[in-house]
Amino acid sequence: MKQKLHSTKIFAAALAMLLLILTGSVANACNANFTHTNVCVGDTIWFYAADQYAVYTWDFGDSTSMTNINHDTATFHVYQNTGTYYVTLFVNIGAEWDYLTQIITVGTTCFNAGFTTVCGGSYMETFNDVSIGNMTYRRWTFGEPSSGPDDTSFLWNPYHTYAAAGNYSVTLIVSDGVNTDTLTQVVVVPANCISANIGTNIMGNCYNDSTHYNVYYTGTITSYSWDFGDPNSGADNYSTLAIPAHLYTAIGTYVVRLIITDGTSTDTIYSVQIVADCTCWAGDCNRDGEVNGEDIFAIGIYYGSHGLTRPNASNSFTSQPSTDWSSVMWNYMYLQVLADKKYADCNGDSTINSLDMIAINNNYGMHHNTHNNRSAMPEALPTDPAMYLQFPVSSTPDGSVITATINLGTSAIPFTYLYGYSFTINFDTALVIPNSTTVDVSGNWLGNATNELSISHAYTDRIEEAVVRYDQVQIAAGYGQIGTVTFHIRPNVFGTLHATINPTAKAITTTMFNNTVASNQEIFKPVNLMGSDLDIFIPVGINEAASSYDGISVFPNPTNELLTISLNKTEATEIKITNTLGKVVYSDNGQFKTTLQVNTSNLSTGIYSLSLVTKDGILVKKLNIIK
């Protein structure tokens, strides 16, 4: 029976249940465990790693988000849609890896007290605060006054060891500084209890290859009941073995359920199992299911590694079975997924080197199975370095060729320990000639032709570029130009060219320890992305006192204040000036027969359209205003 007591400040909202399911393996020196705040759609949800001395990779399970991956000890994410999300934390200490997945539900309730309990054996209970909101205060009372000061805690997820089995009334009070809520629940502490975690292969399991499970538990388990989340496998979907195996025949995400019992108590544990395609696809060097610029990062980080030749290897984009190079941890690739080095050997010749770039170029843009591709870098703060575009001028005439610089870091905020970067520049094909845009990364401050690899790929409305060193040497700190992008402007067009950097841009390092130790971990670092605008105009009458067009003369053009319109042999009843967005910024109605003047001092620099309604029809002239 649960009793809920409300304080005087009640947040009037419907209650929502938050589902937290803890899974994962337990390593001796490397423990993937984390806690988090719980908020509603559009709010910031914080995640905190329990182990403070590891390398982290967070996957927030939000495939629609451009910031789905992070590497900080404490990090945050904003979910824009309600639903259930699989949040996974991978941790690495040296050659040891561990991971933990929690299933969280993001709803519409934004403040609510809540907690769950887990029995740890010997009368010990662990309490998990699952309250919804960004709490600034919490107070626990464990319902055992005889324990003295130990009956109270202000920790997020505390534990309490009771003196005896029984029923205890536990109270949690939470506050976010404005709202306060109190929850009291009766917690049953058994004489004996069981709890467990499910451990699987941290390399990621392969379809058509058996997945083996281990159980880490407290107490004495007398029976097991497995459901592997694969109903298409029929009776093989179930097992009663202590250490079972299951053969998944399709790629996908499966929720595994285990019910254990000691004859008196039962416990239900869930594990999120990702089953991947573990064959090699030429060009997909990081095994994310897509061939793109980020694949050269794997080549650059593990350049020079040697292994087994792939049987029947080719650069064709087909499934090519290949034996793993080694089962020892240091021959794995520490990318966004832990992967065998055989994948970076794109051409299958047993060596990771520049020849593998051929497969990437041949198959660029191809997909075979999307796991978590195109994930974005961590969300950046104002104190993080910037990647930004910069045009040399603010405006340029139509038909021109103009080159913008692409920069990373500034003298005030340089980028530290850079090893590679990738970016996509987006542009408007109404203003830029399709397939004419080029990127040049020679002369960048990361490296040169003797120690770096680069790849470029152009599309109709964007161009992609990636660069990585391959000598295992990072640049401790730097800033400035990392490339240039050249645009060929269409003739006879005007408007504002918005050149932007797509949020999928990356800047990577290979260490989290300020380069004091060697590291081969691919780590995305947060970077602020900034595009640039360029006004495109059609030069008209720049060196003329006046110009004639369809029965009207406009001068001076360009102008910065007073514009004179001369009506040659016609009359006008309406005058309009419209900007490039189609917004009317000036209008006047009347009977205009000869000459009139318009004050344009309140208009900003740019290209405008001047239109007049006359007896001969609508006359239009381009107007250039420069301040």
Stockholm file with secondary structure:
# STOCKHOLM 1.0

chainA/1-627         MKQKLHSTKIFAAALAMLLLILTGSVANACNANFTHTNVCVGDTIWFYAADQYAVYTWDFGDSTSMTNINHDTATFHVYQNTGTYYVTLFVNIGAEWDYLTQIITVGTTCFNAGFTTVCGGSYMETFNDVSIGNMTYRRWTFGEPSSGPDDTSFLWNPYHTYAAAGNYSVTLIVSDGVNTDTLTQVVVVPANCISANIGTNIMGNCYNDSTHYNVYYTGTITSYSWDFGDPNSGADNYSTLAIPAHLYTAIGTYVVRLIITDGTSTDTIYSVQIVADCTCWAGDCNRDGEVNGEDIFAIGIYYGSHGLTRPNASNSFTSQPSTDWSSVMWNYMYLQVLADKKYADCNGDSTINSLDMIAINNNYGMHHNTHNNRSAMPEALPTDPAMYLQFPVSSTPDGSVITATINLGTSAIPFTYLYGYSFTINFDTALVIPNSTTVDVSGNWLGNATNELSISHAYTDRIEEAVVRYDQVQIAAGYGQIGTVTFHIRPNVFGTLHATINPTAKAITTTMFNNTVASNQEIFKPVNLMGSDLDIFIPVGINEAASSYDGISVFPNPTNELLTISLNKTEATEIKITNTLGKVVYSDNGQFKTTLQVNTSNLSTGIYSLSLVTKDGILVKKLNIIK
#=GR chainA/1-627 SS CEECCCCSSCCCSCCCCCCCCBCCCCCSSCCCCEEECBCCTTSEEEEEESCSSSEEEEECSCTTCSCCEECCSEEEEECCSCEEEEEEEEEEETTEEEEEEEEEEECSCCCBCCEEEEEEETTEEEEEECCBBCCSEEEEECSCGGGGGGGEECSSSCEEECSSSEEEEEEEEEECSSCEEEEEEEEEECSSCCEEEEECCTTCEETTSEEECEEEEESCCCEEEEECSCGGGGGGGEECCSSCEEECCSCEEEEEEEEEECSSCEEEEEEEEEEECCSBCTTCTTCSSBCSTTHHHHHHHTTTCBCCCCTTCCSSSSCBCCCCSCSSGGGEEESSSEEEGGGTCTTCSSBCSGGGHHHHHHTTTCBSCCSSTTCCCCCCCTTSCEEEEECSSSEEETTCEEEEEEEECCSSSCEEEECEEEEEEECCTTTBCTTCCEEECTTCSSCCTTTEEEEEEECSSEEEEEEEESSSCCEEEECEEEEEEEEEBCTTCCEEEEEEECTTCEEEESCSSTTSSCCCBCEECCCEEECEEEEEECCCSTTCSCEEETTEEEESSSBSSEEEEEESSCCEEEEEEECTTSCEEEEEEEEECSEEEEECTTSCSEEEEEEEEETTEEEEEEEEECC
#=GC SS_cons         CEECCCCSSCCCSCCCCCCCCBCCCCCSSCCCCEEECBCCTTSEEEEEESCSSSEEEEECSCTTCSCCEECCSEEEEECCSCEEEEEEEEEEETTEEEEEEEEEEECSCCCBCCEEEEEEETTEEEEEECCBBCCSEEEEECSCGGGGGGGEECSSSCEEECSSSEEEEEEEEEECSSCEEEEEEEEEECSSCCEEEEECCTTCEETTSEEECEEEEESCCCEEEEECSCGGGGGGGEECCSSCEEECCSCEEEEEEEEEECSSCEEEEEEEEEEECCSBCTTCTTCSSBCSTTHHHHHHHTTTCBCCCCTTCCSSSSCBCCCCSCSSGGGEEESSSEEEGGGTCTTCSSBCSGGGHHHHHHTTTCBSCCSSTTCCCCCCCTTSCEEEEECSSSEEETTCEEEEEEEECCSSSCEEEECEEEEEEECCTTTBCTTCCEEECTTCSSCCTTTEEEEEEECSSEEEEEEEESSSCCEEEECEEEEEEEEEBCTTCCEEEEEEECTTCEEEESCSSTTSSCCCBCEECCCEEECEEEEEECCCSTTCSCEEETTEEEESSSBSSEEEEEESSCCEEEEEEECTTSCEEEEEEEEECSEEEEECTTSCSEEEEEEEEETTEEEEEEEEECC
//
